[in-house]
Amino acid sequence: MLSYIGIYEPTVGGFGRTYSVLMDLIAGYGLGGSSMALFGRVGGGIYTKAADVGADLVGKVEAGLAEDSPRNPATIADNVGDNVGDIAGMGSDLFGSFAESTCAALVLISSNADLFNEETKAVLWYPLVISAIGIAASFITSIVGISGYTVKTVAHIQKALNLQLLISTIIMLVGIWGVSPFAAPDSWSNSSPRRNCHWYDLAICCSLGLVSGFLIGMSTDYYTSNSHAPVREMAHQCPQGAAINIIYGLAVGYLSTILPVFMLAVTVIVCITLLGMLGVALAAIGMLSTLSIGLAIDAYGPISDNAGGIAEMAEVGEEVREITDALDAAGNTTAAVGKGFAIGSAALVSLALYGAFITRAKKNTENHFDHVEVIDAWVFGSMLVGAMLPYWFSALTMKAVGSAAAEMVQEVRLQFQDEDIRNGTKEPDHNKCIEVSTKSSLKMMIAPALLVMMTPIIAGVIFGVRVVSGILPGALLSGVQLAISMSNTGGAWDNTKKYIESGQLIVDGEVVQKKSETHNSAVIGDTVGDPLKDTSGPSINILMKLMAIISLVFANGFSSTSLLAGPLGINDQQ
């Protein structure tokens, strides 16, 4: 069994006798991080959206109650869900990315004879040095953000949060270029790619990842914030009905993939040209180096949302709710920015893990696997299957939200049959709604979780590494674009609703009010977007990363137990 998962390799003399085996062990750490992220993102996403959709459909649309009204039985479950899905889910997601990017870099370095010798082995510590600088940069940014910029108006909220991203990026850039000449060898001869490499190649790869992450965040801000044209254009279409709002929202989501994909493409091209797959791993580490700031900005959204919920339930006054709504609108954008950041980093991490998987698969001489050709019949066919997986996964998670939300709707409607609850003279049973969300999320996450975890194992054990080498990039190529479009579409619909509720939309010379037909169109769009932005979209990150890390951990086993690879001729190079 130990030999199957690659912990014990007789050819290197037992446990831990080479750094290569030691770095392979670290892959298990990344696997644990992504497994927990699967629970937090998928299970937490189903939990929070079941409560949110159920609360909105019955409480707001049918009963005409204010959002987070204490008379709505699903209100507390909704507020709890923000912490489960957006705080725990995002935290575990980015933790998994951080661990796996470091794991991929260390595996690639320790497997490269050009980098792992007496003259160049300092490169092994370079990823850890960059991560350490990122902690210091985030700490300095927090001090500057707290003491150096005062938010006096609602318009300054988003600027203050964007400033945090900018400051951390600039400090990190200075840190990368300041430490790289001392933390890496001056030059070395690299056989893959075949060129002379220098310390500044490492710095360029880290910097590209860092800048790409910042630009992806800014692109997400543009397409999801109600301060910019796309969301305002959607709001002006809401008087035409919910269908037009949904059509525009889908278009905005598709358009929002353009800049992130171009940035990722440029990053991958440059990094692979300079350092091969190691360059991609370093780009992922660079993008994640300001992880602390990204998490803090993302957490701002759920905190503001919960503050608004508490204010509404405590009935503290309309003026307080107006302030929390403004904070929540900015929080929706910061949450979307955090998701864009997580998706971009997940794409680079999964590609880096793919490179580590290919490296480990090449080590095994039994499988006759020495390179990947796209025109290979088995590779291309499995790429098509891999590209389909994010859609299958999204269908499972969205149906899970729909099923769980339907149970929540039934429970809320059942409680609203009591006239005392509807009138507010009797407290609703909030615990029952929390129980519905909890049981539904745990039950409904089983199918998508099994799809993610079993696909690479079944493909590898039955068909071998060549089929796995096609499935992984296929899932990455379709998954990153689907994740970005779904997350940004949902975020844009949410802020369209917030824009109308803030009283900024004027139609025929009159301010559009809450509970009007225009507002209801925005609420419907927001409800449709909830599972897109908080469940299916962000969860695709986990699909891309978890499949790749599982393939890396079990690479040796795939080589030795591919049941049908021989009879089908899959091991024969085409």
C-alpha positions as CSV (number, residue, x, y, z in Angstrom):
1,M,0.0,0.0,0.0
2,L,2.8,2.4,0.9
3,S,4.4,1.7,-2.5
4,Y,1.1,2.2,-4.2
5,I,0.7,5.8,-3.0
6,G,4.4,6.5,-3.5
7,I,5.5,7.0,0.1
8,Y,7.9,4.0,0.0
9,E,10.2,3.6,-3.0
10,P,12.7,0.7,-2.8
11,T,14.8,2.2,-5.5
12,V,15.8,5.1,-3.3
13,G,16.5,3.1,-0.2
14,G,13.4,3.2,2.0
15,F,11.7,6.0,4.0
16,G,12.8,9.6,3.7
17,R,16.3,8.9,2.4
18,T,16.0,11.3,-0.5
19,Y,14.5,14.8,-0.6
20,S,12.5,13.6,-3.6
21,V,10.5,11.1,-1.4
22,L,10.2,13.7,1.3
23,M,8.7,16.2,-1.1
24,D,6.3,13.6,-2.4
25,L,5.1,13.1,1.2
26,I,4.1,16.8,1.3
27,A,1.6,16.1,-1.5
28,G,-0.5,14.4,1.2
29,Y,-0.6,17.7,3.1
30,G,-2.1,19.4,0.0
31,L,-4.6,16.6,-0.4
32,G,-5.8,17.1,3.1
33,G,-6.3,20.8,2.6
34,S,-8.3,20.3,-0.6
35,S,-10.4,17.6,0.9
36,M,-11.4,19.9,3.7
37,A,-12.0,22.7,1.1
38,L,-14.4,20.3,-0.7
39,F,-16.5,20.0,2.5
40,G,-16.4,23.7,3.2
41,R,-17.1,24.9,-0.3
42,V,-19.6,22.4,-1.6
43,G,-21.3,21.5,1.7
44,G,-21.1,25.1,3.0
45,G,-22.3,26.5,-0.4
46,I,-25.4,24.2,-0.4
47,Y,-26.1,25.1,3.2
48,T,-26.0,28.8,2.8
49,K,-27.9,29.0,-0.5
50,A,-30.6,26.6,0.6
51,A,-31.3,29.0,3.4
52,D,-30.9,32.2,1.3
53,V,-33.0,31.1,-1.6
54,G,-35.7,29.7,0.7
55,A,-35.8,32.9,2.8
56,D,-36.0,35.1,-0.3
57,L,-38.6,33.2,-2.2
58,V,-41.1,32.9,0.7
59,G,-40.1,35.8,2.9
60,K,-39.5,38.5,0.4
61,V,-41.3,37.6,-2.8
62,E,-44.4,35.8,-1.4
63,A,-44.9,37.4,2.1
64,G,-43.4,40.8,1.2
65,L,-41.2,40.9,4.3
66,A,-38.0,42.9,4.5
67,E,-34.7,41.0,4.0
68,D,-33.7,39.4,7.3
69,S,-37.0,40.1,8.9
70,P,-37.3,38.4,12.4
71,R,-40.6,37.0,11.2
72,N,-38.9,34.9,8.6
73,P,-38.0,31.5,10.0
74,A,-35.0,31.0,7.6
75,T,-33.3,34.3,8.5
76,I,-30.9,32.9,11.1
77,A,-30.0,29.9,8.9
78,D,-29.2,32.4,6.1
79,N,-26.9,34.4,8.4
80,V,-25.2,31.3,9.7
81,G,-24.8,30.1,6.1
82,D,-22.7,33.2,5.2
83,N,-20.1,32.1,7.7
84,V,-20.2,28.4,6.6
85,G,-19.9,29.0,2.9
86,D,-18.1,32.3,2.5
87,I,-15.8,32.3,5.5
88,A,-15.0,28.6,6.2
89,G,-15.4,27.7,2.5
90,M,-13.1,30.5,1.1
91,G,-10.6,30.0,3.9
92,S,-10.2,26.3,3.3
93,D,-10.2,26.9,-0.5
94,L,-7.3,29.3,-0.4
95,F,-5.5,27.3,2.2
96,G,-5.7,24.3,-0.1
97,S,-4.3,26.4,-3.0
98,F,-1.5,27.8,-0.8
99,A,-0.5,24.3,0.4
100,E,-0.7,22.7,-3.1
101,S,1.2,25.4,-4.9
102,T,4.0,25.0,-2.4
103,C,3.8,21.2,-2.7
104,A,3.9,21.4,-6.6
105,A,6.9,23.6,-6.5
106,L,8.8,21.4,-4.1
107,V,8.0,18.2,-6.0
108,L,9.1,19.8,-9.3
109,I,12.4,21.1,-7.8
110,S,13.3,17.9,-6.0
111,S,12.6,15.9,-9.2
112,N,14.9,18.1,-11.4
113,A,18.5,17.1,-11.3
114,D,19.5,20.5,-12.7
115,L,18.1,22.2,-9.7
116,F,18.8,19.7,-7.0
117,N,22.6,19.6,-6.6
118,E,25.1,21.2,-4.3
119,E,25.3,24.4,-6.4
120,T,21.6,25.0,-6.9
121,K,19.7,23.3,-4.1
122,A,19.0,26.8,-2.5
123,V,16.1,27.0,-5.0
124,L,14.3,24.4,-2.8
125,W,13.9,27.1,-0.2
126,Y,12.8,29.9,-2.6
127,P,9.0,29.1,-2.5
128,L,9.1,29.2,1.3
129,V,11.0,32.5,1.3
130,I,8.4,34.1,-1.0
131,S,5.6,32.9,1.2
132,A,7.4,34.4,4.3
133,I,7.7,37.7,2.6
134,G,4.0,37.6,1.7
135,I,3.1,37.3,5.4
136,A,5.3,40.4,6.2
137,A,3.8,42.3,3.3
138,S,0.2,41.5,4.4
139,F,1.0,42.6,8.0
140,I,2.4,45.9,6.8
141,T,-0.6,46.4,4.5
142,S,-3.0,45.9,7.4
143,I,-1.3,48.5,9.4
144,V,-1.4,51.0,6.6
145,G,-5.0,50.2,5.8
146,I,-6.2,50.7,9.4
147,S,-4.2,53.8,10.2
148,G,-3.5,55.4,6.8
149,Y,-6.9,55.7,5.1
150,T,-10.1,56.9,6.7
151,V,-13.5,56.0,5.2
152,K,-15.8,59.0,5.4
153,T,-18.5,58.3,2.8
154,V,-20.0,55.2,1.2
155,A,-18.1,55.9,-2.0
156,H,-14.8,55.5,-0.2
157,I,-15.6,51.9,1.0
158,Q,-14.7,50.2,-2.2
159,K,-11.7,52.4,-2.8
160,A,-10.3,51.6,0.7
161,L,-10.6,47.8,0.0
162,N,-9.1,48.1,-3.5
163,L,-6.3,50.2,-1.9
164,Q,-5.4,47.2,0.3
165,L,-4.9,45.0,-2.7
166,L,-2.8,47.6,-4.5
167,I,-0.6,48.3,-1.4
168,S,0.0,44.6,-0.7
169,T,0.9,44.0,-4.4
170,I,3.4,46.8,-4.5
171,I,5.1,45.8,-1.2
172,M,5.2,42.2,-2.4
173,L,6.8,43.2,-5.7
174,V,9.5,45.1,-3.9
175,G,10.0,42.1,-1.6
176,I,10.3,39.6,-4.4
177,W,12.9,41.6,-6.3
178,G,14.7,42.6,-3.2
179,V,15.2,39.0,-1.8
180,S,15.5,37.0,-5.0
181,P,19.2,37.8,-5.7
182,F,20.1,36.4,-2.3
183,A,17.6,33.5,-2.1
184,A,18.5,31.9,-5.4
185,P,21.6,30.9,-7.3
186,D,22.9,33.4,-9.9
187,S,22.5,31.0,-12.8
188,W,22.2,27.3,-13.7
189,S,21.9,25.2,-16.8
190,N,18.4,23.8,-17.2
191,S,17.5,20.9,-19.4
192,S,13.7,21.4,-19.3
193,P,13.4,23.9,-20.9
194,R,16.9,23.7,-22.4
195,R,18.4,27.1,-21.5
196,N,20.5,28.9,-19.0
197,C,18.3,30.2,-16.1
198,H,19.0,33.0,-13.7
199,W,17.6,34.2,-10.4
200,Y,15.6,36.9,-12.1
201,D,13.6,34.1,-14.0
202,L,12.3,33.0,-10.6
203,A,11.4,36.6,-9.7
204,I,9.7,37.2,-13.1
205,C,7.4,34.1,-12.6
206,C,6.4,35.2,-9.1
207,S,5.8,38.7,-10.2
208,L,3.7,37.7,-13.1
209,G,1.5,35.6,-10.8
210,L,1.2,38.5,-8.3
211,V,0.2,41.1,-11.0
212,S,-2.2,38.7,-12.7
213,G,-4.0,38.1,-9.4
214,F,-4.3,41.9,-8.9
215,L,-5.7,42.5,-12.4
216,I,-8.1,39.6,-12.1
217,G,-9.4,41.2,-8.9
218,M,-9.8,44.6,-10.6
219,S,-11.6,43.0,-13.6
220,T,-14.0,41.2,-11.2
221,D,-14.6,44.6,-9.4
222,Y,-15.5,46.2,-12.7
223,Y,-18.1,43.6,-13.7
224,T,-19.7,43.1,-10.3
225,S,-19.6,46.5,-8.5
226,N,-22.6,48.8,-8.8
227,S,-20.2,51.7,-9.2
228,H,-19.5,50.6,-12.8
229,A,-21.4,50.4,-16.1
230,P,-22.2,46.7,-16.4
231,V,-24.3,46.4,-13.2
232,R,-26.0,49.8,-13.8
233,E,-26.9,48.7,-17.3
234,M,-28.4,45.6,-15.9
235,A,-30.4,47.6,-13.4
236,H,-31.8,49.8,-16.2
237,Q,-33.1,46.6,-17.9
238,C,-35.0,45.4,-14.8
239,P,-38.2,47.4,-15.7
240,Q,-38.4,45.2,-18.8
241,G,-38.8,42.1,-16.6
242,A,-36.8,39.4,-14.9
243,A,-36.0,37.6,-18.2
244,I,-34.2,40.6,-19.6
245,N,-32.2,41.0,-16.4
246,I,-31.2,37.3,-16.5
247,I,-30.1,37.6,-20.1
248,Y,-27.9,40.6,-19.4
249,G,-26.5,39.0,-16.3
250,L,-25.4,35.9,-18.3
251,A,-23.8,38.2,-20.9
252,V,-21.9,40.1,-18.2
253,G,-20.6,36.8,-16.8
254,Y,-19.4,35.6,-20.1
255,L,-17.7,38.9,-20.9
256,S,-15.9,38.9,-17.5
257,T,-13.9,35.8,-18.5
258,I,-11.9,37.7,-21.2
259,L,-9.3,39.6,-19.2
260,P,-8.7,36.8,-16.5
261,V,-8.2,34.2,-19.2
262,F,-5.8,36.4,-21.2
263,M,-3.8,37.2,-18.0
264,L,-3.6,33.5,-17.1
265,A,-2.6,32.6,-20.7
266,V,0.2,35.2,-20.7
267,T,1.4,34.1,-17.3
268,V,1.5,30.4,-18.3
269,I,3.3,31.1,-21.6
270,V,6.0,33.3,-20.1
271,C,6.5,31.0,-17.0
272,I,6.7,27.8,-19.0
273,T,9.1,29.4,-21.4
274,L,11.4,30.5,-18.6
275,L,11.3,27.6,-16.1
276,G,8.9,25.0,-17.4
277,M,6.2,23.9,-15.0
278,L,8.2,25.1,-12.0
279,G,7.6,28.6,-13.4
280,V,3.8,28.0,-13.2
281,A,4.1,26.8,-9.6
282,L,6.1,29.9,-8.7
283,A,3.4,32.1,-10.4
284,A,0.8,30.4,-8.2
285,I,2.9,31.1,-5.1
286,G,3.3,34.7,-6.2
287,M,-0.5,35.1,-6.7
288,L,-1.1,33.6,-3.3
289,S,1.6,35.5,-1.5
290,T,-0.9,38.2,-0.4
291,L,-3.3,35.6,0.7
292,S,-3.9,37.2,4.1
293,I,-5.2,40.4,2.5
294,G,-7.3,38.5,0.1
295,L,-9.0,36.6,2.9
296,A,-9.5,39.7,4.9
297,I,-11.2,41.5,2.0
298,D,-13.4,38.5,1.2
299,A,-14.4,38.2,4.9
300,Y,-15.6,41.8,4.8
301,G,-18.7,40.8,2.7
302,P,-20.2,38.1,5.1
303,I,-19.4,40.3,8.1
304,S,-21.3,43.2,6.6
305,D,-24.1,41.0,5.5
306,N,-24.5,39.5,9.0
307,A,-24.3,43.0,10.5
308,G,-27.3,44.0,8.3
309,G,-29.2,40.9,9.3
310,I,-28.6,41.5,13.0
311,A,-29.7,45.2,12.6
312,E,-32.9,44.1,10.8
313,M,-33.8,41.4,13.3
314,A,-33.1,43.8,16.2
315,E,-35.3,46.4,14.6
316,V,-32.8,49.1,15.4
317,G,-34.0,51.6,12.8
318,E,-34.0,52.3,9.0
319,E,-31.0,54.6,9.1
320,V,-28.8,51.7,10.5
321,R,-30.1,49.4,7.8
322,E,-29.2,51.9,5.1
323,I,-25.6,52.0,6.3
324,T,-25.3,48.2,6.5
325,D,-26.9,47.9,3.0
326,A,-24.2,50.2,1.7
327,L,-21.5,48.1,3.4
328,D,-23.1,44.9,2.1
329,A,-23.1,46.2,-1.5
330,A,-19.4,46.8,-1.2
331,G,-19.1,43.4,0.5
332,N,-20.7,41.7,-2.4
333,T,-18.0,43.1,-4.7
334,T,-15.2,42.2,-2.3
335,A,-16.6,38.6,-2.1
336,A,-16.6,38.5,-5.9
337,V,-13.1,39.8,-6.0
338,G,-12.0,37.1,-3.6
339,K,-13.7,34.4,-5.7
340,G,-11.9,35.7,-8.8
341,F,-8.6,35.6,-7.0
342,A,-9.3,32.1,-5.8
343,I,-10.3,30.9,-9.3
344,G,-7.2,32.4,-10.9
345,S,-4.9,30.9,-8.3
346,A,-6.7,27.5,-8.6
347,A,-6.1,27.5,-12.3
348,L,-2.3,28.0,-11.8
349,V,-2.2,25.6,-8.9
350,S,-3.9,22.8,-10.8
351,L,-1.6,23.3,-13.8
352,A,1.4,23.2,-11.5
353,L,0.1,20.0,-9.9
354,Y,-0.5,18.6,-13.4
355,G,3.2,19.2,-14.1
356,A,4.2,17.5,-10.9
357,F,2.0,14.5,-11.8
358,I,3.5,14.2,-15.3
359,T,7.0,14.4,-13.7
360,R,6.2,11.6,-11.3
361,A,4.5,9.5,-14.0
362,K,7.6,9.8,-16.2
363,K,9.8,8.3,-13.4
364,N,8.0,5.0,-13.6
365,T,9.5,3.0,-16.6
366,E,6.7,0.4,-16.5
367,N,4.1,2.5,-18.1
368,H,6.1,3.6,-21.2
369,F,4.9,7.2,-20.6
370,D,7.4,9.9,-21.5
371,H,5.3,12.8,-22.9
372,V,1.8,14.0,-23.6
373,E,0.6,14.5,-27.1
374,V,-2.8,16.3,-27.6
375,I,-3.3,14.4,-30.9
376,D,-3.0,11.1,-29.1
377,A,-6.4,9.4,-29.4
378,W,-6.6,8.5,-25.7
379,V,-5.4,11.9,-24.5
380,F,-7.7,13.9,-26.7
381,G,-10.7,11.7,-25.9
382,S,-10.1,12.0,-22.2
383,M,-9.6,15.8,-22.6
384,L,-13.2,15.9,-23.9
385,V,-14.4,13.9,-20.9
386,G,-12.4,16.2,-18.5
387,A,-13.9,19.3,-20.1
388,M,-17.4,17.9,-19.4
389,L,-16.8,17.2,-15.7
390,P,-17.2,20.9,-14.5
391,Y,-20.6,21.0,-16.2
392,W,-21.6,17.6,-14.6
393,F,-20.3,18.9,-11.2
394,S,-22.2,22.2,-11.6
395,A,-25.4,20.4,-12.5
396,L,-25.1,18.3,-9.3
397,T,-24.4,21.2,-7.0
398,M,-27.1,23.4,-8.5
399,K,-29.7,20.6,-8.3
400,A,-28.5,20.1,-4.7
401,V,-29.2,23.8,-3.9
402,G,-32.6,23.6,-5.7
403,S,-33.6,20.5,-3.8
404,A,-32.4,21.8,-0.4
405,A,-34.0,25.2,-1.1
406,A,-37.3,23.4,-2.0
407,E,-37.2,21.7,1.4
408,M,-36.6,25.1,3.0
409,V,-39.4,26.7,1.1
410,Q,-41.8,24.0,2.3
411,E,-40.7,24.5,5.9
412,V,-41.1,28.3,5.8
413,R,-44.5,28.1,4.2
414,L,-45.5,25.5,6.8
415,Q,-44.6,27.9,9.6
416,F,-46.2,30.8,7.8
417,Q,-49.5,29.0,8.0
418,D,-49.5,30.1,11.7
419,E,-51.0,33.6,11.5
420,D,-49.2,34.6,14.7
421,I,-45.8,34.0,13.1
422,R,-46.8,36.0,10.0
423,N,-47.9,38.9,12.2
424,G,-44.8,38.8,14.4
425,T,-46.6,38.0,17.6
426,K,-45.1,34.6,17.8
427,E,-41.4,33.7,17.3
428,P,-40.8,31.3,14.4
429,D,-38.9,28.1,14.9
430,H,-35.4,29.1,13.5
431,N,-33.8,25.8,14.7
432,K,-36.0,23.8,12.3
433,C,-34.7,25.8,9.3
434,I,-31.1,25.4,10.5
435,E,-31.7,21.6,10.8
436,V,-33.2,21.5,7.2
437,S,-30.1,23.3,5.8
438,T,-27.6,21.1,7.7
439,K,-29.1,17.8,6.8
440,S,-29.7,18.8,3.2
441,S,-26.2,20.1,2.7
442,L,-24.6,17.0,4.2
443,K,-26.7,14.7,2.1
444,M,-26.6,16.6,-1.2
445,M,-22.8,17.1,-1.2
446,I,-22.1,13.3,-1.4
447,A,-22.7,13.0,-5.2
448,P,-20.5,15.9,-6.3
449,A,-17.8,15.0,-3.8
450,L,-17.7,11.4,-5.1
451,L,-17.5,12.7,-8.7
452,V,-14.4,14.8,-7.9
453,M,-12.6,12.2,-5.8
454,M,-13.4,9.1,-7.8
455,T,-12.9,10.2,-11.3
456,P,-9.1,10.4,-11.3
457,I,-8.8,7.2,-9.2
458,I,-11.1,5.2,-11.5
459,A,-9.5,6.6,-14.7
460,G,-6.0,5.9,-13.3
461,V,-6.6,2.4,-11.9
462,I,-8.5,1.2,-14.9
463,F,-7.0,3.1,-17.9
464,G,-3.7,4.4,-16.6
465,V,-1.8,7.6,-16.5
466,R,-2.3,8.5,-20.2
467,V,-6.0,8.9,-19.7
468,V,-5.6,10.9,-16.5
469,S,-3.1,13.1,-18.3
470,G,-6.0,14.1,-20.7
471,I,-8.8,14.4,-18.1
472,L,-6.9,16.9,-15.9
473,P,-6.2,19.7,-18.5
474,G,-9.7,19.2,-20.0
475,A,-11.3,19.9,-16.6
476,L,-8.9,22.9,-16.1
477,L,-9.6,24.5,-19.5
478,S,-13.4,24.4,-19.2
479,G,-13.6,24.8,-15.4
480,V,-11.7,28.1,-15.1
481,Q,-14.0,29.9,-17.5
482,L,-17.2,28.4,-16.2
483,A,-16.2,29.3,-12.6
484,I,-15.4,32.9,-13.5
485,S,-18.6,33.4,-15.5
486,M,-20.8,31.8,-12.9
487,S,-19.3,33.7,-10.0
488,N,-19.4,37.1,-11.7
489,T,-22.9,36.6,-13.1
490,G,-24.2,35.9,-9.6
491,G,-22.3,38.8,-8.1
492,A,-23.6,41.2,-10.8
493,W,-27.2,40.1,-10.2
494,D,-26.8,40.6,-6.4
495,N,-25.4,44.1,-6.8
496,T,-28.1,45.0,-9.3
497,K,-30.6,44.3,-6.6
498,K,-28.6,46.3,-4.1
499,Y,-28.3,49.2,-6.6
500,I,-32.1,49.4,-6.9
501,E,-32.7,49.0,-3.2
502,S,-30.3,52.0,-2.5
503,G,-32.7,54.3,-4.4
504,Q,-30.2,55.1,-7.2
505,L,-32.3,53.8,-10.1
506,I,-34.5,56.4,-11.7
507,V,-37.1,55.4,-14.3
508,D,-39.3,58.0,-16.0
509,G,-38.2,60.6,-13.5
510,E,-39.2,58.6,-10.4
511,V,-37.0,56.6,-8.0
512,V,-37.7,52.9,-8.2
513,Q,-38.9,51.6,-4.8
514,K,-38.5,48.3,-3.0
515,K,-41.3,45.7,-3.7
516,S,-42.0,47.3,-7.1
517,E,-42.1,45.1,-10.2
518,T,-38.7,46.4,-11.2
519,H,-37.3,45.4,-7.8
520,N,-38.9,42.0,-8.0
521,S,-37.2,41.4,-11.3
522,A,-33.9,42.2,-9.6
523,V,-34.7,39.9,-6.7
524,I,-35.5,37.0,-9.1
525,G,-32.1,37.6,-10.8
526,D,-30.4,37.6,-7.5
527,T,-32.1,34.4,-6.4
528,V,-31.1,32.6,-9.7
529,G,-27.5,33.9,-9.2
530,D,-27.2,32.7,-5.6
531,P,-26.2,29.1,-6.3
532,L,-24.0,30.3,-9.2
533,K,-21.8,32.7,-7.2
534,D,-21.8,31.0,-3.8
535,T,-22.0,27.3,-4.6
536,S,-21.3,26.0,-8.1
537,G,-18.8,28.7,-9.4
538,P,-16.4,28.7,-6.4
539,S,-16.7,25.0,-6.0
540,I,-15.2,24.3,-9.4
541,N,-11.9,25.5,-7.9
542,I,-12.0,22.4,-5.7
543,L,-12.7,20.2,-8.7
544,M,-9.7,21.4,-10.6
545,K,-7.3,21.2,-7.6
546,L,-8.5,18.1,-5.9
547,M,-8.5,16.0,-9.0
548,A,-4.9,17.1,-9.7
549,I,-3.6,16.5,-6.2
550,I,-5.2,13.1,-6.0
551,S,-3.6,12.2,-9.3
552,L,-0.2,13.4,-8.0
553,V,-0.5,11.4,-4.8
554,F,-1.6,8.2,-6.5
555,A,0.6,8.5,-9.6
556,N,2.7,5.5,-8.8
557,G,-0.4,3.4,-8.2
558,F,-1.9,4.4,-11.5
559,S,1.3,3.1,-13.2
560,S,1.3,-0.3,-11.6
561,T,-2.5,-1.2,-11.5
562,S,-3.9,0.2,-14.8
563,L,-6.2,-2.8,-15.5
564,L,-7.1,-2.2,-19.1
565,A,-4.2,-0.1,-20.2
566,G,-2.3,-3.1,-21.6
567,P,-5.2,-4.9,-23.4
568,L,-6.5,-1.6,-24.9
569,G,-3.0,-0.5,-26.0
570,I,-3.2,2.7,-24.0
571,N,0.5,2.4,-22.8
572,D,1.7,2.3,-26.4
573,Q,2.9,5.7,-27.5
574,Q,0.9,6.9,-30.5
